[in-house]
């Protein structure tokens, strides 16, 4: 930790919600956890190679080719274990301490308690930020009346002034998240921009850790490690903790090893400021199929960073976020994300080099999706396989269970203060049931989202406050 970070005064304490703390597992723990999936993948690959050579026409051998191709789409499972947090040297840290850091928080119909917790967490960082820009994109209540957040604004500005942190708080007509971001950032001369969602609550060291990879001049964007804040609010939020794993600690971690992360989540992301400033005027006006595209803003900013250099994930830079507690909100959110990702896939295939990792990661994702649809159809249409369908199905279920457990092992790579060990173990044990949700609910939803990807909008689902931050009992 730098001298500046150590001498940073703390923000004045205030009543209300206090976020949990979390720490990424030390190297020894990660090595022990990684041994099982790496060994499992090696054994699985060897078994399938032997089956291809010796028993191609048996039910197991004939399907192993398709499973082997599917394995390519799961390349990220073993590779994700190679990720490790970047740590700057003493000399590099001096340069990082000299960077000017601006945080931007777009606000639209946010729960006041969540917004208050978000802003307080920014002020309480061990590595102090230099500026914070809040842009309220025309928030309204259920009756359509403007929401001013007067109490939150006053308390935040008073606390920031006591720390010597520059702030702005502006209200604009509702035009969408991207316009809210650029309203503040386009003319800011900082070295690094930090983008947050208004319900993001940062770990105390999130900014310090998120800046570490910028010691490498090729790094243009850094993604924070996203955890669920309201994890105990409902069965759905508990499930989400596991449903997030393949993305927050799986694909994104593996992509980071290759320095080609495709989506640094808007929950917490860092950018070289020049990348964002160069996009001003274009980023806000993206269109798809002739329609304005405001959602999936985080993947678009990451796309600009990919064009300029490396994009990585820093697992020790941790942010907590509120997730949907009710099914209707959850489905709408997933549809919005899936439609946006479908559009971004087209961008990656068009603009990323054919020899690059991003292009082929996109291809393997679609290959996996096609096989998931075609393989059952082939098995049902072929008379030979129909007679052995029970054994084939049993083998498929076994492979699926093992793969889901291997993926879910990454639940143990983070320790948080509000989650006892038995709770993590219980979630891990329920992994096959949660995998059924992914298969029966999310897979059909994804196919529907792909077919309806032209339905793009501004903030998507949040017409009113949908998730509130509960005060501690």
VOGU-3710 file (C-alpha; in Angstrom, 3 decimals, decimal comma):
1> xxxxxxxxxx> 0,000/0,000/0,000  1,290/3,450/-0,868  2,078/6,151/1,664  -0,729/8,252/0,223  -3,210/5,447/0,661  -2,140/4,873/4,251  -2,552/8,525/5,173  -5,985/8,927/3,563  -8,478/10,130/6,196  -11,673/8,180/6,543
11> xxxxxxxxxx> -15,090/9,569/5,695  -17,241/10,501/8,646  -19,309/7,543/9,847  -23,028/7,635/9,153  -25,974/5,557/10,224  -27,512/2,895/7,999  -26,360/-0,034/5,952  -22,827/-1,353/6,241  -21,622/-3,561/3,452  -19,922/-6,886/4,120
21> xxxxxxxxxx> -16,252/-7,335/3,370  -14,753/-9,942/1,060  -11,303/-11,246/0,211  -10,032/-13,286/-2,697  -8,506/-16,598/-1,643  -4,710/-16,747/-1,200  -2,579/-18,653/-3,752  -2,288/-21,847/-1,673  -6,068/-22,188/-1,422  -6,550/-21,566/-5,126
31> xxxxxxxxxx> -3,910/-24,172/-6,044  -5,601/-26,787/-3,860  -9,002/-26,018/-5,373  -7,620/-26,017/-8,918  -6,061/-29,471/-8,629  -9,402/-31,271/-8,896  -10,826/-29,588/-12,045  -7,483/-29,685/-13,842  -7,023/-33,387/-13,078  -10,666/-34,049/-13,959
41> xxxxxxxxxx> -10,327/-32,379/-17,327  -7,168/-34,345/-18,111  -8,865/-37,655/-17,238  -11,992/-36,770/-19,186  -10,028/-35,821/-22,301  -7,967/-39,032/-22,187  -11,095/-41,172/-21,760  -12,773/-39,595/-24,759  -9,697/-39,959/-26,961  -9,531/-43,667/-26,153
51> xxxxxxxxxx> -13,243/-44,052/-26,871  -12,927/-42,335/-30,247  -10,164/-44,732/-31,316  -11,539/-47,998/-29,939  -15,344/-47,865/-29,687  -16,578/-45,254/-32,132  -19,860/-47,039/-32,927  -20,845/-47,768/-29,317  -23,340/-45,353/-27,719  -20,624/-43,888/-25,525
61> xxxxxxxxxx> -17,989/-43,781/-28,230  -20,244/-42,270/-30,884  -21,347/-39,425/-28,684  -17,883/-38,716/-27,329  -17,003/-36,840/-30,526  -19,829/-34,384/-29,914  -18,898/-34,148/-26,250  -15,300/-33,544/-27,267  -16,368/-30,619/-29,452  -18,500/-29,339/-26,583
71> xxxxxxxxxx> -15,371/-29,480/-24,446  -13,883/-26,742/-26,636  -16,679/-24,429/-25,516  -15,783/-25,188/-21,892  -12,117/-24,260/-22,332  -12,578/-21,567/-19,703  -13,177/-24,010/-16,837  -9,509/-25,086/-16,428  -8,044/-21,810/-17,728  -9,940/-19,735/-15,143
81> xxxxxxxxxx> -7,806/-21,303/-12,408  -4,706/-19,713/-13,897  -5,962/-16,211/-13,061  -4,189/-14,351/-10,290  -4,537/-10,750/-9,086  -2,071/-8,299/-10,579  0,231/-6,667/-8,041  2,291/-3,622/-8,944  5,928/-3,324/-7,947  7,025/-0,551/-5,602
91> xxxxxxxxxx> 8,170/1,575/-8,539  4,955/0,935/-10,456  2,895/1,795/-7,380  4,415/5,277/-7,263  3,179/5,907/-10,797  -0,275/4,551/-9,927  -0,472/6,837/-6,889  0,014/9,812/-9,203  -2,967/8,984/-11,428  -6,020/11,224/-11,305
101> xxxxxxxxxx> -9,080/9,042/-10,800  -12,651/10,110/-11,538  -15,678/8,048/-10,515  -18,931/8,418/-12,433  -22,269/7,154/-11,101  -25,348/7,373/-13,364  -28,603/7,370/-11,392  -32,064/6,454/-12,585  -34,930/5,506/-10,246  -32,559/4,092/-7,647
111> xxxxxxxxxx> -33,445/3,182/-4,075  -32,147/6,075/-1,915  -30,630/3,697/0,656  -28,757/1,814/-2,059  -27,499/5,048/-3,605  -26,374/6,321/-0,200  -24,447/3,081/0,447  -22,873/3,260/-3,016  -21,619/6,823/-2,587  -20,383/6,259/0,932
121> xxxxxxxxxx> -18,361/3,254/-0,212  -16,686/5,466/-2,832  -15,643/7,982/-0,174  -14,333/5,287/2,173  -11,794/3,862/-0,272  -8,289/3,144/1,041  -6,977/4,719/-2,173  -8,800/8,038/-2,318  -10,400/9,031/-5,634  -10,040/12,591/-6,908
131> xxxxxxxxxx> -13,489/13,348/-8,292  -16,982/11,916/-8,205  -19,596/12,867/-10,810  -23,246/11,983/-10,145  -25,697/12,349/-13,028  -29,394/11,796/-12,310  -30,942/10,868/-15,642  -34,396/12,266/-14,869  -35,512/9,954/-12,036  -39,249/9,964/-11,263
141> xxxxxxxxxx> -41,495/8,320/-8,690  -44,492/6,071/-9,377  -46,657/9,135/-10,019  -44,202/10,545/-12,544  -42,956/13,312/-10,242  -39,207/14,147/-10,180  -37,099/12,508/-7,453  -34,377/14,805/-6,095  -32,500/12,605/-3,570  -31,976/15,788/-1,518
151> xxxxxxxxxx> -30,901/14,083/1,719  -28,531/11,692/-0,053  -27,025/14,523/-2,067  -26,471/16,800/0,927  -24,860/14,108/3,080  -22,642/12,921/0,233  -21,421/16,383/-0,703  -20,714/17,299/2,926  -18,692/14,104/3,472  -16,790/14,548/0,201
161> xxxxxxxxxx> -15,939/18,159/1,021  -14,528/17,080/4,388  -12,201/14,711/2,536  -11,221/17,220/-0,136  -12,821/15,210/-2,955  -14,327/17,227/-5,807  -17,940/16,383/-6,638  -20,653/17,332/-9,081  -24,323/16,352/-8,940  -26,381/17,099/-12,035
171> xxxxxxxxxx> -29,882/16,232/-13,211  -30,543/15,782/-16,929  -33,595/14,892/-19,028  -34,000/11,128/-19,346  -31,984/10,006/-22,375  -30,353/6,772/-21,166  -27,363/5,585/-19,190  -24,768/6,307/-21,871  -25,791/9,959/-22,147  -25,657/10,223/-18,350
181> xxxxxxxxxx> -22,121/8,831/-18,328  -20,782/11,001/-21,121  -22,463/14,115/-19,754  -19,874/13,974/-16,983  -16,908/12,175/-18,534  -16,509/13,656/-22,019  -14,857/16,810/-20,676  -13,081/15,372/-17,646  -9,255/15,343/-17,815  -8,625/12,426/-15,417
191> xxxxxxxxxx> -6,200/9,589/-16,197  -8,579/6,781/-15,187  -12,370/6,671/-15,187  -14,239/4,366/-12,818  -17,805/3,526/-13,830  -20,246/2,288/-11,203  -23,874/1,299/-11,108  -25,866/3,276/-8,563  -26,467/0,138/-6,492  -22,792/-0,903/-6,444
201> xxxxxxxxxx> -21,257/-1,006/-2,967  -17,473/-1,183/-3,050  -15,139/-3,102/-0,820  -12,804/-0,686/0,960  -9,851/-1,617/-1,275  -11,735/-1,932/-4,579  -10,209/1,166/-6,202  -6,676/0,448/-4,990  -6,831/-3,097/-6,342  -8,576/-2,101/-9,558
211> xxxxxxxxxx> -5,774/0,300/-10,451  -3,026/-2,311/-10,102  -3,207/-3,721/-13,670  -2,751/-0,228/-15,135  0,917/-0,546/-14,229  1,043/-2,400/-17,557  0,707/0,331/-20,217  -1,101/-2,051/-22,581  -4,022/-2,494/-20,184  -6,924/-0,263/-21,218
221> xxxxxxxxxx> -9,719/-1,596/-19,030  -10,038/-3,502/-15,757  -13,149/-5,229/-14,471  -13,993/-5,595/-10,804  -15,107/-8,813/-9,141  -18,904/-8,782/-8,714  -20,627/-10,350/-5,702  -24,320/-10,426/-4,758  -25,154/-7,939/-2,003  -28,692/-9,069/-1,108
231> xxxxxxxxxx> -27,792/-12,758/-1,221  -30,224/-13,840/1,560  -33,252/-11,811/0,386  -34,949/-14,729/-1,411  -34,363/-18,149/-2,903  -33,778/-16,441/-6,242  -30,955/-14,249/-4,904  -29,291/-17,298/-3,315  -29,474/-19,078/-6,665  -28,035/-16,022/-8,391
241> xxxxxxxxxx> -24,875/-16,334/-6,296  -24,203/-19,621/-8,100  -25,673/-18,583/-11,455  -23,148/-15,724/-11,562  -20,176/-18,060/-11,107  -19,639/-19,152/-14,740  -19,354/-15,487/-15,726  -17,887/-13,594/-12,773  -15,343/-16,260/-11,779  -15,320/-18,455/-14,868
251> xxxxxxxxxx> -15,376/-17,039/-18,389  -14,230/-13,586/-17,302  -11,333/-15,021/-15,290  -10,232/-17,219/-18,195  -10,493/-14,333/-20,642  -8,373/-12,264/-18,264  -5,581/-14,841/-18,490  -5,598/-14,117/-22,243  -5,995/-10,356/-21,566  -9,124/-10,349/-23,738
261> xxxxxxxxxx> -12,056/-9,820/-21,365  -15,093/-8,998/-23,499  -17,408/-7,502/-20,861  -16,132/-5,605/-17,842  -19,350/-5,264/-15,886  -20,834/-1,837/-15,270  -21,085/-2,799/-11,595  -17,410/-1,812/-11,316  -15,094/-1,111/-14,253  -11,950/0,973/-14,779
271> xxxxxxxxxx> -10,886/2,558/-18,086  -7,987/4,567/-19,369  -9,715/7,907/-19,714  -8,535/8,442/-23,289  -10,463/5,338/-24,395  -13,711/6,818/-23,098  -13,068/10,373/-24,277  -12,334/9,171/-27,822  -15,702/7,402/-27,858  -17,672/10,546/-26,927
281> xxxxxxxxxx> -20,305/11,347/-29,526  -20,273/7,804/-30,932  -20,831/5,703/-27,819  -24,090/7,487/-26,936  -25,500/7,100/-30,453  -24,963/3,397/-31,157  -27,750/1,939/-33,256  -28,801/-1,611/-34,046  -31,256/-2,482/-36,803  -31,986/1,229/-37,122
291> xxxxxxxxxx> -32,879/1,636/-33,452  -31,017/3,520/-30,693  -28,984/1,106/-28,538  -28,633/2,219/-24,918  -28,381/-1,083/-23,050  -25,219/-3,194/-22,838  -23,181/-0,048/-22,299  -20,469/-1,907/-20,364  -19,715/-4,308/-23,221  -19,480/-1,381/-25,651
301> xxxxxxxxxx> -16,938/0,491/-23,506  -14,991/-2,750/-23,120  -15,162/-3,180/-26,898  -13,484/0,213/-27,372  -10,817/-0,832/-24,860  -10,251/-4,123/-26,711  -9,595/-2,191/-29,901  -6,982/-0,100/-28,054  -5,138/-2,810/-26,086  -5,637/-5,343/-23,295
311> xxxxxxxxxx> -8,669/-5,829/-21,069  -8,408/-7,775/-17,815  -10,278/-8,751/-14,659  -8,896/-8,027/-11,195  -10,416/-10,582/-8,767  -9,220/-8,676/-5,688  -11,164/-5,519/-6,681  -14,537/-6,418/-5,214  -17,948/-4,788/-5,587  -21,311/-5,907/-4,228
321> xxxxxxxxxx> -24,481/-5,388/-6,255  -28,219/-5,772/-5,723  -29,832/-8,484/-7,846  -33,532/-9,120/-8,587  -35,508/-10,632/-5,752  -38,635/-11,469/-7,755  -39,075/-13,578/-10,872  -40,601/-10,910/-13,119  -37,739/-8,467/-12,526  -35,215/-11,276/-12,965
331> xxxxxxxxxx> -36,646/-12,393/-16,325  -36,730/-8,824/-17,642  -33,128/-8,231/-16,563  -31,927/-11,459/-18,151  -33,717/-10,670/-21,413  -32,119/-7,231/-21,511  -28,631/-8,671/-20,912  -29,095/-11,537/-23,365  -30,370/-9,283/-26,152  -27,494/-6,897/-25,613
341> xxxxxxxxxx> -24,959/-9,736/-25,645  -26,441/-11,071/-28,885  -25,874/-7,692/-30,517  -22,335/-7,520/-29,152  -21,566/-10,983/-30,537  -22,186/-9,557/-34,001  -19,797/-6,698/-33,266  -17,077/-9,092/-32,095  -17,438/-11,299/-35,167  -17,312/-8,287/-37,451
351> xxxxxxxxxx> -14,564/-6,187/-35,887  -12,311/-8,528/-33,912  -9,456/-10,160/-35,906  -10,107/-13,700/-37,135  -6,789/-14,759/-35,629  -7,678/-13,291/-32,228  -9,090/-14,924/-29,100  -12,319/-12,878/-28,985  -13,430/-14,029/-32,438  -12,930/-17,700/-31,603
361> xxxxxxxxxx> -14,415/-17,413/-28,130  -17,575/-16,161/-29,812  -17,502/-18,995/-32,348  -17,124/-21,657/-29,640  -20,024/-20,163/-27,683  -22,325/-20,496/-30,678  -20,924/-23,936/-31,453  -21,821/-25,054/-27,939  -25,329/-23,650/-28,349  -25,859/-25,385/-31,703
371> xxxxxxxxxx> -24,652/-28,728/-30,351  -26,979/-28,428/-27,352  -29,889/-28,263/-29,798  -28,686/-30,640/-32,523  -27,247/-33,463/-30,438  -30,557/-34,453/-28,767  -32,271/-34,259/-32,177  -29,705/-36,569/-33,783  -29,974/-39,074/-30,951  -33,752/-39,164/-31,226
381> xxxxxxxxxx> -33,858/-39,470/-35,029  -31,258/-42,234/-35,415  -32,840/-45,712/-34,774  -29,552/-47,144/-33,504  -29,138/-44,457/-30,837  -32,798/-44,560/-29,858  -32,354/-48,158/-28,720  -29,485/-47,086/-26,442  -30,989/-43,756/-25,377  -31,101/-44,693/-21,703
391> xxxxxxxxxx> -27,356/-45,380/-21,487  -26,506/-42,303/-23,528  -28,720/-40,114/-21,368  -27,208/-41,567/-18,191  -23,699/-40,804/-19,429  -24,738/-37,268/-20,385  -26,259/-36,608/-16,973  -23,121/-37,857/-15,239  -20,895/-35,619/-17,332  -23,193/-32,630/-16,725
401> xxxxxxxxxx> -23,188/-33,128/-12,954  -19,413/-33,441/-12,795  -18,910/-30,381/-14,991  -21,270/-28,260/-12,920  -19,543/-29,256/-9,701  -16,135/-28,482/-11,199  -17,392/-25,046/-12,242  -19,003/-24,389/-8,862  -15,723/-25,040/-7,036  -14,905/-21,402/-7,687
411> xxxxxxxxxx> -17,494/-20,442/-5,098  -14,751/-21,160/-2,545  -12,292/-18,658/-4,026  -13,946/-15,750/-2,187  -14,534/-15,393/1,525  -17,057/-12,795/2,629  -17,797/-11,664/6,159  -21,553/-12,270/5,937  -21,383/-15,792/4,511  -20,435/-18,678/6,810
421> xxxxxxxxxx> -18,616/-21,684/5,399  -21,686/-23,898/5,731  -23,696/-21,528/3,504  -21,135/-21,801/0,715  -21,067/-25,580/1,131  -24,880/-25,726/0,916  -24,901/-23,700/-2,293  -22,183/-25,918/-3,721  -24,227/-29,022/-2,889  -27,252/-27,582/-4,725
431> xxxxxxxxxx> -25,301/-26,972/-7,919  -27,082/-29,681/-10,016  -30,488/-28,228/-9,125  -29,348/-24,745/-10,097  -27,964/-26,213/-13,333  -31,489/-27,412/-14,118  -32,686/-23,832/-13,801  -30,009/-22,786/-16,259  -31,065/-25,554/-18,675  -34,851/-25,282/-18,392
441> xxxxxxxxxx> -35,260/-21,526/-17,872  -32,192/-19,610/-19,023  -31,399/-21,636/-22,149  -34,889/-21,202/-23,703  -34,865/-17,581/-22,578  -31,548/-17,038/-24,357  -32,914/-18,512/-27,585  -35,934/-16,207/-27,311  -33,675/-13,214/-26,610  -31,606/-13,987/-29,712
451> xxxxxxxxxx> -34,748/-14,007/-31,836  -35,987/-10,730/-30,338  -32,653/-8,904/-30,068  -34,046/-5,912/-31,970  -35,959/-4,915/-28,826  -33,322/-2,559/-27,492  -34,009/0,354/-25,173  -32,596/2,764/-22,621  -32,523/1,608/-19,022  -34,586/-1,451/-19,839
461> xxxxxxxxxx> -36,576/-2,615/-16,832  -36,275/0,044/-14,147  -39,349/2,262/-14,552  -39,605/2,451/-10,756  -37,400/1,323/-7,853  -37,373/-2,475/-8,038  -34,815/-3,597/-5,438  -34,415/-1,810/-2,120  -31,538/-2,085/0,269  -32,785/-3,461/3,582
471> xxx> -31,469/-1,771/6,680  -29,700/-4,032/9,177  -31,832/-5,400/11,981
//
